[in-house]
């Protein structure tokens, strides 16, 4: 019989913060932006070039990340440079990388627990 793992309950404020961060990270472009920002500060033009996504879309997603405190910004003349401010982001990205998910050619249909699969 395997020994049971000793775990402590997570404090409610920590749970709430984690849920907000996870919700914010639940978007492919935001994850890609954070992956680029792991390498250091970037301005919007650099992020546009590195992601291949339009400036308006990148700016919109950065605003969402910034509103939740996941990224911060500093102005240097006319440019604004973004950086990761949430210390757990690198750990979360490392967990995603460690999942070793297969490359998928077709989208996966998820079934919620307790629901019936669609035919």
C-alpha positions in Angstrom: 0.0 0.0 0.0 1.4 3.4 -1.0 2.0 5.9 1.7 -0.5 8.8 1.7 1.0 12.1 0.8 0.8 14.7 3.5 -0.7 17.9 2.1 -1.8 21.1 3.7 -4.9 23.0 2.8 -4.3 26.0 0.6 -5.4 29.3 2.2 -8.5 30.8 0.6 -6.8 34.0 -0.6 -4.1 31.9 -2.3 -6.8 29.7 -4.0 -8.5 32.8 -5.3 -5.3 34.4 -6.6 -4.3 31.1 -8.3 -7.7 30.8 -9.9 -7.5 34.3 -11.3 -4.0 33.7 -12.7 -4.9 30.4 -14.2 -8.0 31.9 -15.8 -5.8 34.7 -17.3 -3.3 32.2 -18.5 -6.0 30.1 -20.2 -5.5 31.7 -23.6 -3.0 30.5 -26.2 -1.7 33.9 -27.2 -1.2 35.0 -23.6 0.8 31.9 -22.9 2.9 32.5 -26.1 3.5 36.1 -25.0 4.6 35.0 -21.6 6.9 32.4 -23.1 8.6 35.2 -25.1 8.7 37.5 -22.0 10.5 34.7 -20.0 13.5 35.6 -22.1 13.4 39.2 -20.9 11.6 42.5 -21.4 10.1 43.2 -24.8 8.1 46.1 -26.3 4.9 45.6 -28.3 6.7 45.8 -31.7 9.1 43.0 -30.6 6.2 40.9 -29.3 4.3 41.4 -32.6 7.4 40.3 -34.6 8.0 37.2 -32.3 4.4 36.0 -32.3 3.3 37.0 -35.8 0.1 38.5 -34.4 -1.2 42.0 -35.0 -0.3 44.9 -32.8 -3.9 45.6 -31.7 -4.4 41.9 -30.6 -1.0 41.8 -28.8 -1.8 45.1 -27.0 -5.3 43.8 -26.0 -3.8 40.6 -24.5 -1.0 42.5 -22.7 -3.7 44.7 -21.1 -5.5 41.6 -19.7 -2.2 40.2 -18.3 -1.3 43.6 -16.9 -4.7 44.1 -15.3 -4.2 40.9 -13.3 -0.7 41.7 -12.3 0.9 39.0 -14.4 3.0 41.4 -16.4 4.2 44.9 -15.7 5.3 47.7 -17.9 7.9 50.5 -17.9 8.1 53.4 -20.3 11.3 54.3 -22.0 10.6 57.3 -24.2 7.9 56.4 -26.7 8.2 52.7 -26.1 6.6 50.6 -23.3 8.5 47.5 -22.3 6.7 44.5 -20.7 8.1 42.0 -18.3 6.7 39.1 -16.2 5.8 40.2 -12.6 4.0 37.1 -11.4 6.8 34.9 -10.0 4.8 31.7 -10.6 4.5 32.1 -14.4 7.8 30.4 -15.1 6.8 27.4 -12.9 3.5 27.2 -14.7 5.1 27.3 -18.1 7.6 24.6 -17.0 4.6 22.4 -15.9 3.0 22.9 -19.3 6.3 21.9 -21.0 6.7 18.9 -18.7 3.2 17.6 -19.7 4.8 16.4 -22.9 1.5 16.6 -24.8 1.5 15.1 -28.3 1.3 17.4 -31.3 -2.3 17.3 -32.4 -3.6 17.6 -36.0 -7.2 17.7 -34.9 -8.9 19.4 -32.0 -9.7 17.2 -29.0 -13.3 17.0 -27.8 -13.4 17.2 -24.1 -16.2 15.6 -22.0 -17.1 17.2 -18.7 -17.4 14.8 -15.8 -21.0 13.8 -15.4 -22.0 14.9 -18.9 -22.9 12.6 -21.7 -20.6 12.6 -24.8 -22.2 13.9 -28.0 -22.7 11.4 -30.8 
